Amino acid sequence: MVCASLGFASLLIVQAKPLRELGFGGVLGTVVAFACAYLMYPTFLRWAVPRKSKIVEAEPTHSFWSRRFGLLSLGIILLCAALGLGLVNVNTDPSLMDYFKPHQELRDGLEFVDQTGGSNPLTLVVSASNGSLLNTDAAYEKMWRLHGALEHEKDVGTVISLATLLAEGDRVPFSFLISYEKMMEIMSQPKYARVAKSFVTDDRKEAVFMLRMIEARRTEYRVDVVNHLRAVCRKYGFKADLVGGIYYLQGRLAKLVADSLVTGLFWLNLLFIVIAWVVARSVRGAVAMIASLTLVPLSMLGGIGWFHVPVDIISAPATNVCIGIAIDSMIHLVFGVRRAQRDGKKGWAAWVVGREEQWRGIVYSDVIFAAGFAIFVLSDFPPTQRFGLVVLAGCVIDILANLFVLPLLGGAQWKKRD
């Protein structure tokens, strides 16, 4: 339970506030569960009366746990290594469409809007690189060229800017008789809903470009797309002073999620290295624990990459949760081995006794955790579904790594002694 709380606690040091809040809630929940287990549950156990049952539990025999399962463990390691190659494909900046189920009214509507001009708004506030005013004929021509360049970007759909407003003004008869400054003053009047005030500042030094970004065509991270648009502005004699909108917000949030994922896993694994050394009290035991634990995030994140599962703000903490569960199981198993060693068991025999003693706790606790998180699979919201599925897969890897890989690496004799 302590290690499970550490998995949630690792989220408290990340940058993304929603993940910190999830970490606080997880730590609070595990502390309350721990208190209930030791303060409330014993009272109810006093009422329990053992009863004889005709149901015989089909448990593995001693000879079953005496086997080393070398081929099975090798297969698990190779599978996790193969899944780990998918790390390069992990997508922490999913499309807006990935938040909604396909073939539903909301998703269909978003896809239609996305195909007909873009579904995600982005706002650029630009100014001339040389600091000149934007109410002149030369500035209008430059803004119009920038407008056209932005429209030709593959990630950009519809663009509305000060240049389009002035172009509409030019369509009015005898508009050539007034300057662009006068035209802006006219369009700033209540008669025209002060539309110009939404696209140019009063000092005429900054103008607004409102973009609708297309999600279906995006192949880069949103932050990289925005940086490219900044470069386009510089190419045409402008600089982007401000960038805003849902599109950029999602890009920044995705970057925070990626950074938080790395930060949380780094500190959690660093803490586990210390725990492994203290618990195992041997170099081989500590290395075996670290190697076995590495299989969990390697296979989870790699599998996410291979199967193109989006990693969003909701599903990102799944790896931290599973690592905490895996650490807890490993500690119980190693303590069981140490108890067997105190009773006179040596080498592989101690691991056999420890595994035979602890397999129920490892399997049952992981199954209970998996069942609890599997409830999210029934959700209609894809991010929570992904969160439940990833935790479910992580618990399976946890069981395999603890019961088969860890004993083989930590206690099996590679060569028989005469």
C-alpha positions as CSV (number, residue, x, y, z in Angstrom):
1,M,0.0,0.0,0.0
2,V,2.9,2.4,0.8
3,C,4.4,1.7,-2.6
4,A,1.1,2.3,-4.3
5,S,0.9,5.6,-2.6
6,L,4.4,6.4,-3.8
7,G,3.2,5.8,-7.4
8,F,0.6,8.5,-6.9
9,A,3.1,10.7,-4.9
10,S,5.4,10.8,-7.9
11,L,2.8,12.8,-9.6
12,L,3.0,15.5,-7.0
13,I,6.3,16.8,-8.4
14,V,5.3,17.2,-12.0
15,Q,4.4,20.5,-13.7
16,A,0.9,19.7,-14.9
17,K,-1.6,20.8,-12.2
18,P,-4.3,18.2,-13.1
19,L,-1.7,15.4,-12.6
20,R,-0.7,16.9,-9.3
21,E,-4.3,16.9,-8.2
22,L,-4.7,13.3,-9.3
23,G,-1.5,12.4,-7.3
24,F,-2.9,14.1,-4.2
25,G,-6.2,12.3,-4.5
26,G,-4.4,9.0,-5.0
27,V,-2.2,9.4,-1.9
28,L,-5.1,10.5,0.2
29,G,-7.1,7.4,-1.0
30,T,-4.3,5.0,-0.2
31,V,-3.7,6.5,3.2
32,V,-7.4,6.2,4.1
33,A,-7.5,2.6,2.7
34,F,-4.4,1.7,4.9
35,A,-6.1,3.2,8.0
36,C,-9.3,1.3,7.3
37,A,-7.5,-2.0,6.8
38,Y,-5.7,-1.8,10.2
39,L,-8.2,0.2,12.3
40,M,-11.7,-1.0,11.1
41,Y,-11.2,-4.3,9.3
42,P,-9.9,-6.2,12.4
43,T,-13.1,-5.6,14.2
44,F,-15.2,-7.2,11.5
45,L,-12.7,-10.2,11.3
46,R,-13.6,-11.1,14.9
47,W,-17.1,-11.9,13.8
48,A,-15.9,-14.2,11.0
49,V,-16.2,-17.9,11.8
50,P,-14.1,-20.4,9.7
51,R,-16.4,-22.8,7.9
52,K,-15.6,-26.0,6.2
53,S,-16.1,-25.9,2.4
54,K,-16.3,-28.7,-0.1
55,I,-14.8,-26.5,-2.7
56,V,-11.1,-27.4,-3.1
57,E,-9.0,-24.5,-4.3
58,A,-6.9,-25.7,-7.3
59,E,-3.6,-24.2,-6.4
60,P,-0.2,-24.8,-8.1
61,T,1.8,-27.5,-6.3
62,H,5.3,-27.1,-4.8
63,S,6.8,-28.8,-7.8
64,F,5.2,-26.1,-10.0
65,W,6.9,-23.3,-8.2
66,S,10.2,-25.2,-8.1
67,R,10.5,-24.8,-11.9
68,R,12.6,-22.0,-13.2
69,F,10.4,-21.2,-16.2
70,G,13.5,-20.1,-18.2
71,L,11.8,-20.1,-21.6
72,L,8.7,-18.3,-20.3
73,S,10.8,-15.7,-18.6
74,L,13.0,-15.2,-21.7
75,G,9.8,-14.9,-23.8
76,I,8.5,-12.2,-21.4
77,I,11.8,-10.3,-21.6
78,L,11.9,-10.5,-25.4
79,L,8.3,-9.4,-25.6
80,C,8.8,-6.4,-23.4
81,A,11.9,-5.5,-25.3
82,A,10.1,-5.7,-28.6
83,L,7.3,-3.6,-27.2
84,G,9.8,-1.1,-25.9
85,L,10.8,-0.3,-29.5
86,G,7.5,1.5,-29.7
87,L,8.6,4.2,-27.3
88,V,9.6,6.3,-30.3
89,N,5.9,6.3,-31.5
90,V,4.4,7.5,-28.2
91,N,2.0,10.4,-28.9
92,T,1.6,12.8,-26.0
93,D,-0.2,15.4,-28.2
94,P,-3.4,13.6,-29.5
95,S,-5.8,15.0,-31.9
96,L,-8.9,16.7,-30.7
97,M,-10.9,13.9,-32.3
98,D,-9.3,11.3,-30.1
99,Y,-11.2,12.7,-27.1
100,F,-14.5,11.5,-28.6
101,K,-15.8,8.2,-29.8
102,P,-16.2,7.8,-33.6
103,H,-19.6,7.6,-35.3
104,Q,-21.2,9.8,-32.6
105,E,-23.0,13.1,-33.2
106,L,-20.3,15.2,-31.5
107,R,-17.4,13.5,-33.2
108,D,-19.1,13.6,-36.6
109,G,-19.8,17.3,-36.2
110,L,-16.2,18.1,-35.3
111,E,-14.9,16.1,-38.2
112,F,-17.2,18.0,-40.6
113,V,-16.1,21.4,-39.2
114,D,-12.5,20.2,-39.4
115,Q,-12.9,19.3,-43.0
116,T,-14.5,22.6,-43.9
117,G,-12.1,25.1,-42.5
118,G,-10.6,23.7,-39.3
119,S,-12.0,22.9,-35.9
120,N,-9.4,24.2,-33.4
121,P,-8.9,28.0,-33.0
122,L,-5.5,29.7,-32.9
123,T,-4.9,33.4,-32.5
124,L,-1.7,35.3,-33.6
125,V,-1.0,38.9,-32.5
126,V,1.6,40.2,-34.9
127,S,3.5,43.5,-35.4
128,A,5.9,44.7,-38.0
129,S,9.5,43.7,-37.5
130,N,10.6,47.3,-38.0
131,G,8.0,48.6,-35.6
132,S,6.1,50.5,-38.4
133,L,2.4,51.2,-38.2
134,L,-0.1,48.9,-39.8
135,N,-2.5,51.5,-41.3
136,T,-0.5,52.2,-44.5
137,D,-0.8,50.8,-48.0
138,A,2.6,49.1,-47.7
139,A,1.6,47.5,-44.4
140,Y,-1.7,46.3,-46.0
141,E,0.2,44.6,-48.8
142,K,2.5,42.9,-46.4
143,M,-0.3,41.7,-44.2
144,W,-2.1,40.4,-47.2
145,R,0.9,38.4,-48.3
146,L,1.2,36.9,-44.8
147,H,-2.5,36.1,-44.8
148,G,-2.0,34.1,-48.0
149,A,1.1,32.3,-46.7
150,L,-0.8,31.2,-43.6
151,E,-3.7,29.9,-45.7
152,H,-1.3,27.8,-47.7
153,E,0.0,26.0,-44.6
154,K,-1.3,22.4,-44.5
155,D,-2.3,22.6,-40.8
156,V,-4.2,25.9,-41.3
157,G,-7.8,26.1,-42.5
158,T,-9.7,29.4,-42.6
159,V,-7.8,32.7,-41.7
160,I,-9.5,35.9,-40.8
161,S,-7.3,39.0,-40.3
162,L,-7.2,42.8,-40.5
163,A,-6.2,42.4,-44.2
164,T,-9.6,40.6,-44.9
165,L,-11.5,43.4,-43.2
166,L,-9.7,46.1,-45.2
167,A,-10.3,44.1,-48.4
168,E,-14.0,44.1,-47.6
169,G,-13.8,47.8,-47.1
170,D,-12.2,48.2,-50.5
171,R,-15.2,46.7,-52.1
172,V,-17.4,49.6,-51.1
173,P,-17.9,52.2,-53.9
174,F,-15.5,55.2,-53.7
175,S,-13.5,53.5,-50.9
176,F,-10.3,54.6,-52.7
177,L,-11.1,58.1,-51.5
178,I,-10.4,57.3,-47.8
179,S,-7.2,56.0,-46.2
180,Y,-6.9,52.7,-44.4
181,E,-6.6,54.6,-41.1
182,K,-10.0,56.3,-41.8
183,M,-11.4,52.9,-42.8
184,M,-10.3,51.4,-39.5
185,E,-11.8,54.4,-37.6
186,I,-15.2,53.8,-39.4
187,M,-15.1,50.1,-38.6
188,S,-14.4,50.9,-35.0
189,Q,-17.8,52.6,-34.6
190,P,-20.7,51.0,-32.8
191,K,-22.6,51.1,-36.1
192,Y,-20.3,48.3,-37.4
193,A,-20.1,46.5,-34.0
194,R,-16.6,47.9,-33.5
195,V,-15.2,45.0,-35.5
196,A,-11.9,46.7,-36.2
197,K,-11.1,46.8,-32.5
198,S,-11.0,43.0,-32.5
199,F,-8.3,43.0,-35.1
200,V,-6.0,46.0,-34.5
201,T,-4.8,47.9,-31.5
202,D,-5.5,51.6,-31.0
203,D,-1.9,52.5,-31.7
204,R,-2.0,50.6,-35.0
205,K,1.1,48.6,-34.1
206,E,-0.4,45.1,-33.6
207,A,-2.9,43.2,-35.6
208,V,-4.7,39.9,-35.0
209,F,-4.8,36.8,-37.2
210,M,-7.5,34.4,-36.3
211,L,-6.8,30.9,-37.6
212,R,-8.9,27.7,-37.6
213,M,-6.4,24.8,-37.4
214,I,-7.1,21.5,-39.1
215,E,-6.6,18.5,-36.8
216,A,-6.9,15.7,-39.3
217,R,-3.8,16.8,-41.3
218,R,-1.5,17.3,-38.3
219,T,1.6,15.2,-38.2
220,E,3.7,17.3,-35.8
221,Y,3.3,18.4,-32.2
222,R,1.1,21.5,-31.9
223,V,4.0,23.5,-30.3
224,D,6.2,22.7,-33.3
225,V,3.4,23.8,-35.7
226,V,3.1,27.1,-33.8
227,N,6.8,27.6,-33.9
228,H,6.7,27.1,-37.7
229,L,3.9,29.7,-38.0
230,R,6.1,32.1,-36.0
231,A,8.8,31.5,-38.6
232,V,6.4,32.2,-41.4
233,C,5.5,35.5,-39.8
234,R,9.2,36.5,-39.6
235,K,9.7,35.5,-43.2
236,Y,7.1,38.1,-44.3
237,G,8.3,40.9,-42.1
238,F,6.3,40.4,-39.0
239,K,6.9,39.0,-35.5
240,A,4.4,37.1,-33.4
241,D,4.1,39.0,-30.2
242,L,1.4,36.8,-28.7
243,V,0.0,33.4,-29.4
244,G,-3.2,32.1,-27.9
245,G,-6.3,29.9,-28.4
246,I,-7.3,26.4,-27.6
247,Y,-4.9,25.0,-30.1
248,Y,-1.8,26.5,-28.5
249,L,-3.2,25.7,-25.0
250,Q,-3.5,22.0,-25.9
251,G,0.0,22.0,-27.3
252,R,1.5,23.5,-24.1
253,L,-0.6,21.0,-22.0
254,A,0.8,18.1,-24.2
255,K,4.3,19.3,-23.5
256,L,3.7,19.5,-19.8
257,V,2.2,15.9,-19.9
258,A,5.4,14.7,-21.7
259,D,7.7,16.4,-19.3
260,S,5.6,15.3,-16.3
261,L,5.7,11.7,-17.6
262,V,9.5,11.7,-17.8
263,T,9.9,13.6,-14.4
264,G,7.6,11.3,-12.5
265,L,9.1,8.1,-13.9
266,F,12.6,9.3,-13.3
267,W,12.1,10.1,-9.6
268,L,10.0,7.0,-9.0
269,N,12.6,4.8,-10.5
270,L,15.4,6.6,-8.6
271,L,13.6,6.0,-5.4
272,F,13.1,2.3,-6.3
273,I,16.8,1.8,-6.8
274,V,17.3,2.8,-3.1
275,I,14.4,0.6,-2.0
276,A,15.7,-2.3,-4.0
277,W,19.2,-2.1,-2.4
278,V,17.7,-1.8,1.1
279,V,15.3,-4.7,0.6
280,A,17.4,-7.1,-1.3
281,R,20.7,-6.5,0.6
282,S,22.6,-8.0,-2.3
283,V,23.8,-6.7,-5.7
284,R,22.2,-9.5,-7.6
285,G,18.9,-9.1,-5.8
286,A,18.8,-5.4,-6.3
287,V,19.7,-5.7,-10.0
288,A,17.1,-8.4,-10.5
289,M,14.4,-6.1,-8.9
290,I,15.4,-3.1,-11.0
291,A,15.5,-5.2,-14.3
292,S,12.1,-6.8,-13.6
293,L,10.6,-3.4,-12.7
294,T,11.9,-1.9,-15.9
295,L,9.8,-4.3,-17.9
296,V,6.6,-2.6,-16.6
297,P,7.1,0.9,-18.0
298,L,9.0,-0.4,-21.0
299,S,6.2,-2.6,-22.2
300,M,3.4,-0.2,-21.2
301,L,4.8,2.8,-23.0
302,G,6.1,0.8,-25.8
303,G,2.8,-0.9,-26.3
304,I,1.1,2.5,-26.3
305,G,3.4,3.5,-29.1
306,W,2.9,0.4,-31.2
307,F,-0.9,0.4,-30.9
308,H,-1.0,4.2,-31.4
309,V,-2.8,4.8,-28.1
310,P,-3.0,8.6,-27.4
311,V,-1.3,9.6,-24.1
312,D,-3.4,12.5,-22.8
313,I,-3.7,14.2,-19.4
314,I,-6.0,11.5,-18.1
315,S,-4.2,8.3,-19.3
316,A,-0.6,9.5,-18.7
317,P,-0.5,8.6,-14.9
318,A,-1.3,4.9,-15.7
319,T,2.4,4.0,-15.8
320,N,3.2,5.6,-12.4
321,V,0.3,3.7,-10.8
322,C,1.4,0.3,-12.2
323,I,5.0,0.9,-11.2
324,G,3.8,1.6,-7.6
325,I,1.8,-1.7,-7.6
326,A,4.8,-3.6,-9.1
327,I,7.2,-2.3,-6.4
328,D,4.8,-3.3,-3.7
329,S,4.6,-6.9,-5.0
330,M,8.3,-7.1,-5.4
331,I,9.0,-6.0,-1.8
332,H,6.6,-8.7,-0.5
333,L,8.2,-11.4,-2.6
334,V,11.7,-10.4,-1.5
335,F,10.7,-10.3,2.1
336,G,9.3,-13.8,1.7
337,V,12.6,-14.9,0.3
338,R,14.5,-13.4,3.2
339,R,12.2,-15.1,5.7
340,A,13.0,-18.4,4.0
341,Q,16.7,-17.7,4.2
342,R,16.4,-17.1,7.9
343,D,14.7,-20.5,8.2
344,G,17.7,-22.1,6.6
345,K,16.8,-22.1,2.9
346,K,19.6,-21.2,0.5
347,G,19.7,-20.0,-3.1
348,W,17.0,-21.1,-5.4
349,A,15.2,-23.0,-2.6
350,A,14.6,-19.7,-0.8
351,W,13.0,-18.2,-3.9
352,V,10.8,-21.2,-4.3
353,V,9.5,-20.9,-0.8
354,G,9.1,-17.1,-1.1
355,R,7.2,-17.4,-4.4
356,E,5.0,-20.2,-3.1
357,E,4.2,-18.1,0.0
358,Q,3.5,-14.8,-1.8
359,W,2.0,-15.7,-5.2
360,R,-1.6,-15.4,-3.8
361,G,-1.0,-11.9,-2.5
362,I,0.7,-10.8,-5.7
363,V,-2.0,-12.2,-8.0
364,Y,-5.0,-11.3,-5.8
365,S,-3.9,-7.7,-5.2
366,D,-3.1,-7.1,-8.9
367,V,-6.4,-8.6,-9.9
368,I,-8.3,-6.4,-7.5
369,F,-6.4,-3.3,-8.7
370,A,-7.0,-4.3,-12.3
371,A,-10.7,-4.9,-11.6
372,G,-11.0,-1.5,-10.0
373,F,-9.4,0.4,-12.8
374,A,-11.1,-1.8,-15.4
375,I,-14.4,0.0,-14.5
376,F,-13.1,2.9,-16.6
377,V,-13.3,0.7,-19.7
378,L,-17.1,0.9,-19.4
379,S,-16.9,4.7,-19.7
380,D,-18.2,6.6,-22.8
381,F,-15.2,8.9,-22.6
382,P,-12.2,7.5,-24.6
383,P,-9.4,9.0,-22.3
384,T,-10.8,7.2,-19.2
385,Q,-11.2,4.0,-21.3
386,R,-7.6,4.2,-22.3
387,F,-6.5,4.8,-18.7
388,G,-8.3,1.7,-17.5
389,L,-7.0,-0.5,-20.3
390,V,-3.4,0.7,-19.8
391,V,-3.5,-0.1,-16.1
392,L,-5.1,-3.4,-16.8
393,A,-2.2,-4.3,-19.2
394,G,0.3,-3.1,-16.7
395,C,-1.0,-5.3,-13.9
396,V,-0.7,-8.3,-16.2
397,I,3.0,-7.4,-16.9
398,D,3.4,-6.9,-13.1
399,I,2.3,-10.4,-12.3
400,L,4.5,-12.0,-15.0
401,A,7.6,-10.0,-14.0
402,N,7.3,-10.7,-10.3
403,L,6.4,-14.4,-10.4
404,F,8.6,-15.5,-13.2
405,V,11.3,-13.0,-14.3
406,L,12.4,-11.8,-10.8
407,P,12.9,-15.2,-9.3
408,L,14.9,-16.4,-12.3
409,L,17.2,-13.3,-12.3
410,G,17.5,-13.1,-8.5
411,G,17.9,-16.7,-7.4
412,A,18.3,-19.3,-10.2
413,Q,21.7,-21.0,-10.4
414,W,23.1,-20.6,-13.9
415,K,25.5,-23.5,-13.6
416,K,25.1,-26.6,-11.4
417,R,27.7,-27.2,-8.9
418,D,29.2,-30.6,-8.3
